[in-house]
């Protein structure tokens, strides 16, 4: 490195110079988690002196001088984002810059903070080399030790390491000046909160004059993947004043701590020089590493002088081969399917600062929901993350900290500008060097949404020259030469199949798909049917893992804020576009995660013969047998379980077999619907889940049952009377009132107790989801919103026990007919008919809506559940009898929107708290329902980024929607695409009957 005396004087011009991004730093190397001895590491996390200003001119002069008086300064927690500690404003923007773009220049108003800390150096560090390590600091930073300028940094997501040996004594004073914006910010335009600060650990590390500078490990499988080959390269540094001779001892231990192989390498290194040592060790019968069975060996390298250990490194290594064979990505020669998610580093309280505990929580949640791969979007992650992925087993796509999305992808793209080439290459190299030894890293990514050009072509060439053991991908290369994998974002289902059918020469792995914004993730089924069908389609990474909400408190209430939730009104913001995860910010799973688990399951079950119970089970794990699991089966109907049993499984990885379920189908009551439930359940604890964990589940319908329609029952025993303002039908203590003016049922009385808090009315509108806003549904389908609130009664005809009402839905373009047929036994049939007379937009839904008294506290239904489901996201929701409280039906998406539906229902029962009040609803065809404490109009936003669920107040009553038809959610993206064609409701003539029994 350059000694401080050789460095130029610090200049703020560097903030706007793409050619200056790193000064005074040690070369990028593999990350060393632990020093030679524990006492050789001094953590500096905690409280630092801190002063902040909106502009550097407002900061004190001479702040880098040793002993500078910090009285009157504040304190800040390190690591920590300063905007979440009272300094400045958190900003969320997606693809644009939070300032006017004019590269390489940044705003003159550029917030800056100064950190200071005095540190006592341990006495046993005398005569050692001392290094200052900052694992991540954002955005541009200047460093001083005891008043001496030691360096500069811009890449905010890789380690900054300085050799400060010549400046340490009994005490040192560290000064860091950090700027929020720099020309480096043009390369960090990622879709997440734009925050500043020291985001990962800070510490000092002591090393002996002779130490290991870097090491590279490649652990591969050879001889038909039977044996292991360990290639080890290390760079030694000798900072002593004499030539040094010694021995480097390598030892490889297995998981049980037994020595597998060892080797001694003699060396001689001149004073002030570095030396590279290389060796290759053969490991017979090596255990392979995979995400399924993450078998790790322990490798230690001891640097010895005359028997005394001078330095030591240790690493967990896994033997595995990653290659592309034909058009498939392969692990150890076998095609690999990536069931992945994108994951940002995010904490609901601390922003970009996350803990090891939260990392473990993420990994366990992923594995329990059959997620086997993660893309580090869009930057290298904290060092612990890689160790945990090695240990627990996840396939990792590691991505360089490059995104210049705000510049676009055409001629303005920084990817095409040679002035920015070194900055691109530096970030790619830093990523590679720090993560190269982790077996979990199976793919390198050059960056994200930064266009394509000479800078990424050079980056691809550099990476391929350094590492021939991993493929390199880059989304913006599309199908050009500088990507080994075609890794598009948000392709349609049609586009995916088109690639497989017409090109398909490279692996096709979606780096982002199934945008999980709000109530989303429809049509996963269609994606995964294609992935199972075509060899070159090998999975993808859902966007994304967690909502990036930040906890905020107002009026003694905490809630998750998104873009625009902080600072003045003119703060740049892209609203709630950071709220697009499978989890809420506290890591609570959303209903969509259960659908992900369904299609990501590594087991496929097919019912080959319904009569005999013959099944085919395919184990898509490559290595793992199902011997730790059993197949639990049951035949269920709406009454309960008719038959059940258990079959032990001993199915090897990457194989399939036939199994026979010993049910007796001939004994089933064919008047009832019967379903075969199949669950593959762990019989013993797993490394990542408890005994009883459900790995995979599926369901098949065995018998159809018989339809029972109330309209076919005898219509007698009651009387329809005409009053001044309404018609009243009375029977056995039940009354139905139909208002003459509106044509709606406005009252249902049972034993003189009112059941309704609002009329029963037609409903063709839903509160827009985030995906709906993406294709302008609120505007395009506005007709149906108006039709649901401003319909007009054209005619009302009453005869015998029947009333028919015809409504104009608007401008004569469509009409709705409600026919009420009053039956005996306290029943009513409501026939709903829609007639379309003009070219109208798609329907969001078709059904009935009313408000029940809040005394209806419980519900039970025979349909899909128990969790929320929709027409294009219902595969994981089983048919069965489910029950819940109405107060628990609401799904609290951070932005209010349609939620809480249950599909394919045969009946729905709502009861009071003590079961004295009961209403049963059936229909002429399977229906969907929602029963919430909020009305559809409360959940209706005028704009996507307006409104937060925390602002909702319960409307009173139970808001019940009974739908004959309901549009799908969509799941391709949240800015353009509609739901798939088969999940749309095209305007047409529809009719159905809904029955209410009291």
Secondary structure by P-SEA (a helix, b strand, c coil): ccccccccccccccccccccccccccccccccccccccccccccccccccccccccccccccccccccccccbbbbcccccccccccbbbbbbcccccccccccccccbbbbbbbbbbbbcccccccbbbbbbbccccccbbbbcccccccccccccbbbbbbcccccccbbbbbbbbbcccccccccccccccccccccccbbbbbccccccbbbbbbbccccccbbbbbbbbbbbbcccbbbbbbbbbbbbcccccccbbbbbbbcccccbbbbbbbbbbbcbbbbbccccbbbbbbbbbbbccccccbbbbbbbbbbbbbbcccccccccbbbbbbbbbbccccccccccccaaaaaaaaaaaaaacccbbbcccccccaaaaaaaaaabbbbbccccccccccccccccccccccaaaaaaaaaaaaaaacccccccccccccccccccaaaaaaaaaaaaacccbbbbbccccccccccccccccccaaaaaaaaccccccbbbcccccccccccccaaaaaaaaaacccccccccccccccbbbbbbcccbbbbbcccccccccccccccccccccccccccccaaaaaaaaaaccbbbbbcccccbbbbbbbcccccccccbbbbbbbbccccccccbbbbbbccccbbbbbbcccccccccccbbbbbbbbbcccccccccccccccccccccccccbbbbccccccccbbbbbcccbbbbbcccbbbbbbccccccccccccccccccccccccccccccaaaaaaccccccaaaaaaacccccccccccccbbbbbbccccccbbbbbbbbbbccbbbbbbbbbbbccccccccccbbbbbcccccccccccccccccccccccccccccbbbbbcccccccccccccccccccccbbbbbcccccbbbbbbccccbbbbbccccccccccccccccccccccccccccccccccccccccccccccccccccccccccccbbbbbcc
